[in-house]
Amino acid sequence: MLGRLALLFVVIPLLELYLLIQLGQWVGLGPTLALVVATGLGGAVLARREGWRAFRRFGAAVARGEVPTDAALDGLAVLVGGAFLLTPGVLTDVVGFGLLLPPVRALFKRRVVSSLKARVATGGIQFLFYGPAAGAWMSRHRGPGGSSGAPGEEPDRASPATSTESAGGIWPPPRPGEIVIPPPEGDDT
């Protein structure tokens, strides 16, 4: 993790600075500054257009009653691409414009999905569900004193640190990397 942060905040900015200096020496200061400003403005316009397109696809999927996974990943790619375009530099502009183009975005989405699937398969990310089908979950995850920690059930109050209230209403408390999906409001199951 520390290596990735060093790459992100030290190595890439130094490489970008080097490339901007080389570009400035090759074409001059004026054209280099114009290129940085033009890519920022052009990227903002393109990010806005693609962002609205992803937002409309998201809304249409929700209106059809579908989970808008594809549209959400499009929105994520547009957000990351827009952030790269706002960062001055040659490499970040190339990556930013790439993420705003649908074919590159499709590659990005496949990569994100395969990475998430691999992390779920290895246990790096776990999903816990509440609701009508949560009976199997509750039989495997018992709270302190044998209570299931289900909403509306009284947990064993032997220690405030072990109550479901102190764990945000979830027992057992989620481990790092776990994603817990709470029950819908008004669901008594």
C-alpha positions in Angstrom: 0.0 0.0 0.0 2.8 2.4 0.9 4.5 1.7 -2.5 1.3 2.5 -4.3 0.9 5.8 -2.4 4.5 6.7 -3.2 3.9 6.0 -6.8 0.8 8.1 -6.8 2.1 11.1 -5.0 5.8 11.1 -5.7 6.8 9.2 -8.8 3.9 10.1 -11.1 4.1 13.9 -10.4 7.9 13.9 -10.9 7.4 12.0 -14.2 4.7 14.5 -15.3 6.9 17.4 -14.4 9.8 15.9 -16.4 7.5 15.4 -19.4 6.1 18.9 -19.2 9.6 20.3 -19.1 10.7 18.2 -22.1 7.5 19.2 -24.0 8.2 22.9 -23.1 11.8 22.7 -24.4 10.6 21.0 -27.6 7.7 23.2 -28.6 8.1 26.2 -26.3 6.4 27.5 -23.1 3.3 29.1 -24.8 2.2 26.0 -26.7 2.8 23.8 -23.7 0.7 26.0 -21.4 -2.0 26.2 -24.2 -2.0 22.3 -24.4 -2.4 22.0 -20.6 -5.3 24.5 -20.6 -6.9 23.0 -23.7 -6.8 19.5 -22.3 -8.3 20.7 -19.1 -11.2 22.5 -20.8 -11.8 19.9 -23.4 -11.7 17.2 -20.8 -14.2 19.0 -18.6 -16.6 19.3 -21.6 -16.2 15.7 -22.5 -16.5 14.5 -18.8 -19.7 16.5 -18.4 -21.2 15.0 -21.6 -20.2 11.4 -20.7 -21.2 11.9 -17.1 -24.7 13.0 -18.0 -25.0 10.1 -20.4 -24.0 7.7 -17.5 -26.4 9.4 -15.2 -29.3 9.0 -17.6 -28.4 5.3 -18.1 -28.3 4.9 -14.3 -31.8 6.5 -13.9 -33.2 4.4 -16.8 -31.9 1.2 -15.1 -33.4 2.1 -11.8 -36.7 3.0 -13.5 -36.8 -0.5 -15.1 -36.2 -2.0 -11.6 -32.7 -3.2 -12.5 -29.5 -2.8 -10.5 -27.6 -0.1 -12.4 -24.1 -1.8 -12.1 -23.0 -1.0 -15.6 -24.1 2.7 -15.4 -22.5 3.1 -12.0 -19.2 1.7 -13.3 -19.5 4.1 -16.3 -20.0 7.0 -13.8 -16.9 5.8 -11.8 -14.8 5.7 -14.9 -16.0 9.2 -16.0 -15.3 10.6 -12.5 -11.8 9.1 -12.4 -11.1 10.3 -16.0 -12.3 13.8 -15.2 -10.1 13.9 -12.1 -7.1 12.9 -14.3 -7.9 15.6 -16.8 -8.0 18.2 -14.2 -4.5 17.2 -13.1 -1.9 19.0 -15.3 0.3 16.6 -17.1 0.7 14.5 -20.2 0.2 11.0 -18.8 -2.8 11.9 -16.7 -4.4 13.6 -19.7 -3.9 10.5 -21.8 -5.4 8.2 -19.1 -8.2 10.7 -18.4 -9.2 11.1 -22.1 -9.0 7.3 -22.4 -11.4 6.8 -19.5 -13.9 9.1 -21.2 -14.0 7.0 -24.4 -16.5 4.2 -24.4 -14.2 1.4 -25.7 -11.5 2.2 -23.0 -14.2 2.5 -20.4 -15.5 -0.9 -21.3 -12.0 -2.3 -20.7 -11.8 -0.4 -17.4 -15.2 -1.9 -16.3 -14.2 -5.4 -17.1 -11.0 -5.0 -15.1 -12.9 -3.6 -12.1 -15.5 -6.4 -12.2 -12.8 -9.1 -12.5 -10.8 -7.6 -9.7 -13.9 -7.4 -7.4 -14.9 -11.0 -8.3 -11.4 -12.2 -7.4 -11.4 -10.3 -4.1 -14.9 -11.8 -3.3 -13.7 -15.3 -4.2 -10.6 -15.0 -2.0 -12.6 -13.5 0.9 -11.0 -10.1 0.6 -14.6 -8.7 0.3 -17.6 -10.3 1.9 -21.2 -9.5 1.6 -23.7 -9.9 4.4 -27.4 -9.6 3.7 -30.4 -9.0 5.9 -34.0 -9.5 5.0 -36.3 -12.4 4.1 -33.5 -14.7 3.0 -31.3 -13.8 6.0 -32.4 -16.8 8.1 -29.4 -18.7 7.0 -27.2 -15.7 7.9 -28.7 -15.5 11.3 -28.2 -19.2 12.1 -24.5 -18.8 11.3 -23.9 -15.5 13.0 -25.1 -15.5 16.6 -24.6 -12.4 18.8 -23.6 -12.5 22.4 -25.6 -14.8 24.6 -26.9 -16.6 21.6 -29.1 -13.8 20.2 -29.0 -13.4 16.5 -28.6 -9.6 16.7 -31.6 -9.2 14.4 -33.3 -5.9 14.4 -35.9 -5.7 17.1 -34.3 -8.5 19.2 -32.9 -7.7 22.5 -29.2 -8.6 22.7 -27.4 -9.9 25.7 -26.3 -6.7 27.6 -23.4 -8.3 29.5 -21.1 -5.7 28.0 -21.8 -2.5 26.1 -19.0 -3.3 23.7 -20.7 -6.5 22.7 -24.2 -5.1 22.1 -25.6 -4.8 18.7 -26.3 -1.1 19.3 -22.6 -0.4 19.8 -21.8 -2.3 16.6 -24.2 -0.2 14.6 -27.0 -2.7 14.8 -25.0 -5.4 13.2 -23.8 -8.6 14.9 -21.1 -9.6 14.5 -19.5 -6.3 13.6 -18.2 -6.2 10.1 -14.6 -7.1 9.6 -12.4 -4.8 7.4 -13.3 -5.4 3.7 -16.8 -6.7 4.6 -19.8 -5.0 2.9 -23.0 -5.2 5.0 -26.3 -4.5 3.2 -28.9 -3.5 5.9 -32.5 -4.5 5.6 -34.9 -2.1 3.9 -36.7 0.3 6.2 -39.9 -1.2 7.6 -38.7 -4.8 6.9 -39.7 -6.9 10.0 -38.0 -10.1 8.9 
